[in-house]
Amino acid sequence: MNEIELSDDRARLDIARIHAWLASSYWSPGIERSLVERAMAGSHCLGAYRGGHQIGFARAITDHATFAWIADVWIDEAARGAGLGRRMVSWFVDHPAFAGIRRIALVTLDAHGVYEGIGFHAPIRPERYMERLGPGVADLLRAAP
């Protein structure tokens, strides 16, 4: 019963729980449920389950050909520290639907070592990366840890 199952079956996702997790995160504090639902609708979502209860979530925004962005990796506090975040990101990296993708990216505040263990590294040419932030997002990022 302690076995953790990973599944990309959308019907199993607990949207209320996912919304609560993301609304409490440092990267999307207070995010509206409707925005979480829209983000999930445009993503390849993955849930982690123990005993039928969802204990983790991650999603990939991707064209399934050349690029994927891993986002919203969240592990329930009681399940942290056992490698589940790495396992979920590895699921995307190793999944046949992502085979041959030229670039998979993610952003993290404090889990660099977790993801370096599965091949992630700082951008080779960071001077080429740019971003355009929506209203208020720059202030949110400057205030976040």
Secondary structure, DSSP 4 states (H G I P E B T S, - for coil): ---EEEE--GGG--HHHHHHHHHTSSSSTT--HHHHHHHHHTSEEEEEEETTEEEEEEEEEE-SSSEEEEEEEEE-GGGTTSSHHHHHHHHHHHSGGGTT-SEEE---SS-HHHHHTTT--S-S-GGG----PPTTHHHHHHH--
